[in-house]
Amino acid sequence: MKRHLFSLPLIIAALVAAVIIQTGCRENTLIRSKVLPANDTVGLKTYSLPCITHTYYDPFAITSTDIGGIPIFQGVGVYTDPFFGTMTGSTYFNLTTNDYYNVFTDQTIDSAVLILPYSGYTFGDSGNLALTQAYQVFYMLDSLGDPNLVTYYANSTKPVDFSNPLSDPTTINLHGLLNQLNVFDTSGLAINYPSLRIKLRLPALMSHLNPALNILATSSNPTQDFLNAFKGICVMPANARQGTTAIPYFRLDGTNAYNQANLLVYYHDPATVPAQDTDYLEQYYFAPSICSHFNSITRSYSRYPVNNLLHSTTVNDSIIAMQNQPGASLDVIIPGIKSLPVGVINNAQLQIHLLPGYNLDTTLLPERMYPIGIGGSTYPSGVGTGTEYNLADRYPVTSLSPLAYMDGFFHVLNVNGISQRAYTINLPREVLNSIAAKNDTIHLHISGTQDYYGAFKMVAGGGTYADTNYRPKLIVVYSKLNN
């Protein structure tokens, strides 16, 4: 079971219902703070548990997901970070058509372009107006399959025809993506569609497109036959060794020829006299319900500081780091659950503190952290050792309310009178379940969201960081009845 969490701004978050859990073990109980009596019979206390931390690489981001109402973003380019190394992104997708016959018979094809709409988001040094990136388009040599039946990950690959590319290398100014394409509507008004626009090589394109269209003349299932015959498109950096300090994200799905991934072919009828002033336009477009896709993301860490964290043999590291999947993720072990005082648990919150000097630009920080449990030898019951499971606080998984309560967002906390930036994750139900099972250790894997695959970064204090204020810890808030 692999997690796949999208950020709440892209999903309408539900309100959190009050949760009251009673357990028979050691009389620990979870209650909400607002229902505590406002008198001296109850006093709130805190108890802190240290954490054992490590950074590991999680490659298993599912990048072929299509959830209705959530845009399909794809990171394409080469991004280099001085701490986290190089990230290379390519997008693979196939296309469909509304005209299931060869409209180009006896016509003259003038030009063809591939359009990838710009999402509006660039990760990295997006303020640098001079940054450029070179892209190239290739034909896929293998079909992607039914989007309802296949799953692709960030480390998935498909063969492409490198010998006969569909485009020449095309260098674009990343800032210029905002003003790449102006289209005039029927009233003559210019509408701007921010996008990546790449001119295609007609001989290479038509050598694949014409045979696919000719098959449709006798097809009983033209939609599927076209997908099988015209296998798909790959857009990738023209040179993976030439990186830059930003990577843009493009959107595959949309509503028209200019705000969704499209292959546009312009042609005219040579028999028309006089010659036409404008071309006809044939559109081959990405339709989520029919077309498959995935975002290939690869990392190169070997010559960068994060590599030392990923290959550390220290039992408890002093520094930890995280990126959106696929990328560096957090392994957190919380021992000492049996040592928690008996009482009424108000909350149990994991705090992970950002280190000063490493996280200078807050716009590059992960929007959210998401935890998942890792089974031990005896806990939870029925979960195998090393197997991932949803934490008790995540249920019911069909509701967004638990996510809102679990938090996982960035906050500014007062730690011993000093303001510190930290992420907080609320886990009271998991702590109570652990107490009830007489389990002493909670093991977590923590990663970012998957809206923008591989984006965002943060460096935090680990379990042995020199300044104890920056060490991650589980803060348990509880109350004891006064005698």
C-alpha positions, 0 to 999 in steps of 0.5 A: 500500500503506497500513499498518495497525498495531494495538498488541501488547497487542491481539495476542499477540506472538511471540518474536523469533528470532535473525537473522543476515544476511551481505552481500558489500558492505563486509563489514558483518554483523548479529549479536545482541549476546548472541553477541559474544565476551566477550574483547578480540578484539571491541570495540563502538563506536557511530556516530551519523547525524543526521536531517532531520525534518518533520511532515506530515498523514496522513489515510489511516487505514483505519477500516473494518477488522475483524480477528477478536479485535480490538475495533472501537473508534470515537471519537465526540465533539469533542476540543480540544487547545491544541497539536494543535487540534480532532478531531471523530469520528463513527461510521457502521454498519449493523445486522442482525436475527434476525427477518426479518419485521415483528414490530410488526404490530398491536403498540404501540411504546413506545420505542426506544433506541440503545446504544453500549457504552463501550470503557472508554477516554477520550482526554484529560482523563478525570479531569474528572468534570464534562465533558459531550458532546452526541450525536445519531443520524441515519439514513444515506441511502446503504448501506455495502456488503459489509464484505468488499468495501469499504474506508473511511478516516477522511476517508470520508463518507456522506450522512445525513438531517439534516432528520429526525434519529433522536434529539434532541441528548442531553447526557451526562456523560462520566464517567457512561458507566461507570454508564450502564446497569444490567440485571437478569439472571434471578436479579435480579442487576444487571449494569452495562454501561457505554454511551452510551444515546440515546432515539430519536424513534419517528416518525422511526425507524419511517418507515425501519424499517417499510418495510425490515421489510415488504420481508422478507415476500417476500424470498429474501435477507432478510439482504442485503435488510434491509441494503439497505433499512435503510441504517444509523446515524450517531452524531455530536456534536450540535454540532461547534463545541462541543468538550470536552477529552476524547473517549470511544471506543465498541465496536461488536462484542460478544456481547449486546444490551447490550455491542454496538452495538444499536438496541432497540425496546420494544413490547407487544400492545394486545390483551393483557388485563390489560395487560402489566407488561413490554414485548417487546424487538426487537433490531437489532444490529451483526454484524461478519461482516455489517455494515459500519462506519467511523469518520469523523475530521476535524481542525482545525489552523488556529489551533493551534501544530501548524499551523506545523509542518504548513506549515513550509517549513524543510528541517529542522525543530527541533520535530516532532509526532505523533498516531495516524492520522489526524493529524500524522505524522513524515517522517524522512530519514537521510542518510550511510549510505555514511559508516558504518564497515566492520564487524560491525553489532550494531544500528541504532536510530533514537531520537526524543526527547520535548521537556520541557514539551510532554508532561506527561501520559504517559498521552496519549503514543502507545503505539507508533511504526511506521515505513514506508519511502519509495522513492527514485529508485534504492532500493529496487530496483523501488519507485517514488519516493515509494512506501511499502514495508515495511522489511526489518526487518518481514519476514516480514510474516505474523509478529509477531516482527519487530514485537517486535524493531523495538520502537517503544515509549517508553523512558527513555534515558541520554543523556550522563548525563541521563535522557531520554524517547525512542521507539526503532525498531530498523532494522539489516536496512534499514541493511544492505540500504541498504549493500548497494545502495550507497544513502546515504539512508533515508527513513521515514514514522512514525506511531502505531497505529490501535487508537484512531483519532486519539488520543494525541499527542507533541512531539519534538525535530527535526533542528535542535533547539537542544539536540543531545541532543534531536535524533533520530539513528540510533545504529549499534552495530558491532564491529571485529576488533582486529589 
